[in-house]
Amino acid sequence: MAYVFLLLAIAAEVVATSLLKSSEGFTRLWPTLGVLLGYGVAFVLLSQAVKSVPIGVAYAMWSGIGTAAIVAIAALFLGEPLSVSKVAGIALVIAGVVVLNLGGAH
């Protein structure tokens, strides 16, 4: 169940981050509320996940999956270009998350 909390936390964080641009520096009410609610939900769920998942593994997954998702969303929906270096960087982040998870809870 902890990994479900973690995945939901990542999803909430990705939604919140995706809304940052449309909040226009927190000057637009609804996107701003979406950002604040998304981050609030994300941290509550993350706090539940780390009761069972080692914090290093949880944070690595949070940041790795979240970063990869945001890069994909930015490229697909926000018109940001993808470059070979961006793709290589994301691949390295994902590889790092995998290595941390293979290390177990030691």
N, C-alpha and C positions, 0 to 999 in steps of 0.2 A: 504493500500500500504506500510505502514511503516514496517509491519511484513514481507512482501515480501523482502524488503531491508534487514531486519535483517536476514532472512533465507539465502539470497544470500551472505551476509557478513560472516555468519557462514560457509557456504560451501567454500567460498574463503579462509577463515582462515584454515579450515581443509585440503584443498588441499595444501596450503603453508606449514603447519606443517608436513604433510605427506612427503613432499619433503626434509625436513631438513636433514634427515639421508643420503639421496642420494647425497646431495650437498657436503658431506664429508668436513664439516667445511668451506663451501664457496670456495672450491678449484675446483669444477666442474662447468663450466659456465652455462649450460642449467638448471640444477636443481636449481642453485643459482638464476638465473633470474626468474624461476618459483616461488621460495620462495618470492623474493622481490615483484614481480608483484602480487602474491596472497595476501600478507599482505597489499600492497598498495590498491588494490581493496577492500579488507575487511574493511579497515578503512574508505575509502570513503563511502562505502555503510552503514557502522555503523553510520557514521556522519549524513547520511540522515535519518536513522531509528530513531535516538534519537530526531529528530525534533518533533515527535509525541508520541513515546514510552518513558515512564519514564526511565531515565538512569539506575537506579537500576534494574529495570525489564529487560531492554535490556542487561545489562552486565551479569545478572544472567543467562539469556537464552543463551547468547553468550558463557559464560564459561561452563555452564552445558552441553548443547548440543554438543559443541565443544569437551569437555573432553570425553564425552561418545563416540562420533564418533571416536576420535583418539585412545581410548583404543580398540574399535572394529577393527579398521583398523590395529593397531599394532598386535593384536592377529591373525587376518585373513591373513594379507599379509606380515607382518614383522617378524613373528615367535616368538613374545613375548608371554610368557605364561599368561594365565588367572588364577587367584586364587580366592578363596572364598572372601578374603578380598578386592580384587580389585572390584569384582562384587558388594559387599556390599557397598563399597565406592561410586561407580558410582550410585547405587540406592539411597544413601543418598543425593548425589549432585542433582539428578533429583527430589527427594522429596523436596529439598530446593527450586529449581526453581518453582515447582508447588505451594508451599506455598507462595512464593513471588508474583506469578501471581494471586493467589486467593485474595491477599491483595488489589488488585486494584491499583489505582493511588493516593492513599491517601498520 
